[in-house]
Amino acid sequence: MEWALFAAVLLAATAYIALPRRADDVARDIEADVAELHAARAAILAALRDLDEDAAAGRMAAEDRAAGRRALGPALREATERLRARDEPSR
């Protein structure tokens, strides 16, 4: 009996996943993803500005600033490239 219930749930889940999504849902997901990428990019740029300001004010060593910039660089590059792949301008 448990196997039959499991099979029914599995079949229902498979059918739900396999059904094509409506274009409205896909467009909404893309818009949400683009908004998230813009927000992530803005947060990374703000963190980079904070590093620069802290280093300029003497609250941080130059080596720490460089390490922080190296750590944030790949995330900024990824967000920017994903936005470019969607033909979205950088804000």
N, C-alpha and C positions, 0 to 999 in steps of 0.2 A: 504494500500500500504506500509506504514512504517513497519507494522508487517511482511509483506512478505519479505521485504528487511532485516529486523532484523533476521528473521528465516533463510534466505539464508546465511547470514554472520555467524550466530551461527552454522549452519550445516557445513559450510566450515571450521570453526575453530575447530569444534569437529573432523572432518575427519583428519585435519592436525595433531592434537594432538594424535589421536588414531593410526595413521600410525606408523609402527615400524621405528625406526631410523636406519640409516646405521651404520654398525660397525665402519667405519672410523670416523664418527662424535662422536660416544660414546667414542672411544679410544682417540680422540683429547680432548674431555671434561675431561676425566680422567687424561690425562697428564697435562692439564691446572690446574686442581684442585690440583694435586700433587705439581706442581710448586708453586701454591699459598700457599699451606700448608708449604712448605719448606721456602718460603719467610716470611710468618707470624712467623714461629718458629725462624728464624734467627733474625727478628726484636725484638721479645720478649727477646731472649737471649742477644741481644745488649742492650736493655733497662735494663735488670738485671745487666749487667756489668757496665752500667752507674750509676745505684744506688749504687753498691758496690764501685766504684771509688769515687763517690761524698761523700759517708760516710767515706771512708778512708782518703779523703782530708779534712774532717771536714766541708764540705759545706752543710751537711745534718745530722740531728739527727738520732741516731740509731733507734728510734721509727718510724720515717718517712721511713727509709730504710725498716724496717720490714713490715710496712703497704704497701709500694710499692711492695715488693716481694709477699705479700699475695694477692694483687690485680692482679698481673701478673701470679701467679701460675696456676689458673684454665685455663687460655687461653693457656699456655704452655702445660699443661697436655692434653687438648683437641686436640691441633695440633699434639702432639706426638702420642696420641692414634689413631688418624685418619690416620697418616702415617703408624703406625704399622699394622692397619687393612688392609692396602693396601700392606703390606709386603715391605714397603719402608724403607731403612736404614736412620738413622738420619745423617745429614751432619754436 
